Amino acid sequence: MSEAVPDAEPDAEPDAGLPPEDRKIVTLARSARARTRAAEGAAVRDLDGRTYAGATVELASLQVSAVGVAVAMAVSSAARGLEAVAVVTGADSVPDADLAAVRDLAGPGVPVLRCAANGTVVARVTS
């Protein structure tokens, strides 16, 4: 389920209206993307409040989305579920495969924040 968010100015501050824990995963997702210069950065928060961040992997023999990397990191750290996901992307939507990965670990209803490069939330979807 997608909820459109009004367009933000390209150089606007990241959403100050977000709860602090959501701002944290947006910041982590932005940092992962910027550090690696990848197409996307993502971060997830597990049920214990731990966070995992990752960026798109584009190798000749391995392609993994940023959300896929962050979910895999959570799984490999024995996370029992997820509270929230943030992805920084230029894409117009969160791919179904990424939402499926979130559902596989955490079930339906997990909020997924799709953010612009500056951290502004442009859409909220759920797994």
C-alpha positions, 0 to 999 in steps of 0.5 A, spaced: 500 500 500 502 506 497 501 513 500 504 519 496 507 524 499 507 531 497 513 533 492 519 536 496 524 541 494 530 538 492 535 541 497 530 541 503 532 538 509 530 531 511 524 530 514 524 533 521 517 531 522 519 523 522 520 520 529 528 520 531 529 513 530 526 513 523 530 519 521 536 515 523 535 509 518 534 515 513 541 518 515 544 511 515 541 509 508 543 516 505 550 515 508 551 508 505 549 510 498 553 516 498 559 512 501 559 507 495 556 511 490 551 506 489 544 507 485 541 506 492 542 505 499 537 502 505 537 501 512 533 497 516 531 497 524 530 490 527 525 489 533 531 490 538 532 497 535 539 494 532 540 498 525 543 495 518 545 499 512 547 497 505 548 499 498 546 496 491 551 491 489 552 491 482 558 485 480 558 481 474 556 475 478 552 478 483 546 483 483 543 485 490 538 491 491 540 495 497 534 493 501 536 486 499 543 487 502 540 490 509 535 485 510 540 480 509 545 483 514 539 483 519 538 476 517 545 474 518 545 477 525 539 473 527 534 479 527 527 476 529 523 481 525 523 489 522 520 495 525 522 499 519 525 500 512 528 506 509 531 506 502 534 512 498 533 511 491 531 515 484 526 510 482 519 511 482 517 505 486 520 500 491 520 493 487 516 488 489 522 483 490 524 488 496 517 488 499 517 481 499 524 480 502 521 485 508 515 480 508 519 474 508 523 476 515 518 481 518 511 479 515 506 484 512 505 491 514 512 494 515 513 501 513 518 502 508 520 509 507 522 511 499 526 517 500 530 522 495 537 523 495 536 529 500 533 524 505 526 527 504 520 522 504 517 521 497 513 515 499 511 511 504 509 503 503 508 497 507 510 490 506 
